[in-house]
Structure formats: C-alpha cells, structure tokens
C-alpha cells in the first residue's frame, strides 16, 4: 500500500476543502487522471493522480478541510510512500506573510459555576458569546438563557469555508499588521463620453498615479523592515463572486492598450466567477482597485492585503451640486478613496497620488 498526500498548493497555503471526488474506492486510475477538486482561498484546483494504480481507500468527504501533507488516496500497489508534489508554480521570489490562524476565543476570564456550564452545553451556547451580568463578572443562568433566546432568532451556526474562511483569516492578518489611513476626493466626470469604460479609465489613472508616486506601487515586508518599489504595475481587481471576493491580477496595465486591458479584464472576471481562474492569475498584485460603486456607496475605508501598500476605491457615480467657475452647477462625479499603509507611505505621497489619480480620471479623452 502507498498513500498520496494533499500536495503543496503553493504560496504558503496550508489547507484545502474537498469539493468533488472524481473516483471511487476500487477504481483503477492512470497517471494525471483527475482524482479530486479542492477549494483554497485562491481557486478550485483539480489534483491529478501521481501514477497509475487501483484505489484502495479515499480519505475525506465533500466539505472536509484537509491539511497539506494529510493522506488523500491510498493505492493498493506498493510503490513507496508519496512525498507530495507542487500544484502550480510559485510567483516571484517574494513571500507573502502567512495569514493569521484564528485561535479559539476564551470566556473573557468570566467566572462560571459548573451548573451554568452544564446549562450552556445543554442549550448549545458558547460561553465566550455570553455577556456576564453576575457579581464580579460571573455568568449566571439568566445570562445563558438570554443568549440562547437571542441565538434562537437567527439561523444555525455554520463554519466559514472556502473564500469566506480565507477572507476572515486575511482580514485578521491585515488588521493586526497594517496601519491604514484614508484620503478621499471626488472627480468631475461630467465631460466623459457616453459609455466610457469606468474600470479601464480607473486602471490607467492608477498607472499614471503610480508613476508619479512609486511609494504606493510597492511591497513592504514588516518582518524584515524592507520596502521594495516595483516598476511594473500589476493591478489587483476585486471581483464580487457572490460566494466571496476574488482578486485576479491585471498585468502591466501601464503598457497595454485600452482594448487589450478590457479583453484581459473580461477574461479574468469570467474565470473568477466560474472559480476556474489559474492560481498564477491571483498572485503578485502591486496595488489593488475596488470599484465598489458598481454596487453602492460613495467613500470607503478599504483593507490593504500585505505586502501591498495601497488600495484605491471608486464609489457610486452620481449627479451632485458643485461650484463651477463661480456658478452653481449639477455635475456627474466619481468618489475616490485611497487607503494606504502609513508605516511606509507618507501623507504627502498619498495626497500627491490622489491628485494625479483625480486629474487623470477627469481628463477628457
């Protein structure tokens, strides 16, 4: 017997959730035949058979979260222990900080009598979610019953999986590490042509602003205290898939034509929504754009994902009353938000970036 383990999925990923098994116990498979698809925080990945043979045992079922190195398949043939392979290629030599692993919350130091603990277990109430009102911070029976009643009005507890689980981990890491600051402004786009491509205009404006202020097109590795300015602008585009947020990367935006950028973005978005985007298309963004105004909202305090140092947000386009050459006028405006890592980006650099960004967006093409 030999076992095939969950291989290294690249870029520091430590686990994956089983989506679909393509084989059954007793099946005979050939080399490179798909065995199983798994979901990571990046995409759904098919894992092929490392060699031919008959499957004696499958480990895990749909929805199970498997650690890298855990057994996936046991083959009947004795061909030696599998050491795992790498699925896909790593990106650049830069290594992103690993997402923080959430630890189990405590009961906040509150005193709980054994009978109250037993009641909480009976009512399926987590004590760390209970507000203590007893003397000296003691959790009482009434506290537990009140929490149980409150929980009864909601749906059942469900573990975060896939994209949502990855988002929780990444946002926790970003919150713990980055020192964010946000500046905002509004661009007057009243003179834009009918049917202007908003996202591509924003992408090209970001490229212009990055050239003016390179500090915002950079990676910062806090552990080493090192900043790396990046000449090429690889723009992460936040895509809302319904099941979670995916950020594919539009490469080298400063050197590509409008039509080429649009075709590339359409392909990335379609692949992201289908959860079929190659892992390499999700790596190496140097700055990110969130065009959240397509859904709603004007301004936002956005979240930067390390090692990036900035993210641009575009709010909902609307008509607003403004002063124009000493007169009151109604103009179409586009709200802009820029969140930057204040550890390595100064307020002056951020403000100058925003000035160039706004100016380029307002430019009549």
PyMOL commands that set and color helices and strands:
alter all, ss='L'
color gray80, all
select helices_A, chain A and resi 114-123+127-129+135-137+141-152+162-177+198-212+214-216+253-255+258-273+279-282+292-294+347-362
alter helices_A, ss='H'
color red, helices_A
select strands_A, chain A and resi 2-5+15-21+28-29+34-39+44-48+53-58+65-67+71-75+111-112+138-139+180-188+218-221+226-229+235-240+245-250+287-290+310-314+318-324+327-341
alter strands_A, ss='S'
color yellow, strands_A
deselect
rebuild
show_as cartoon
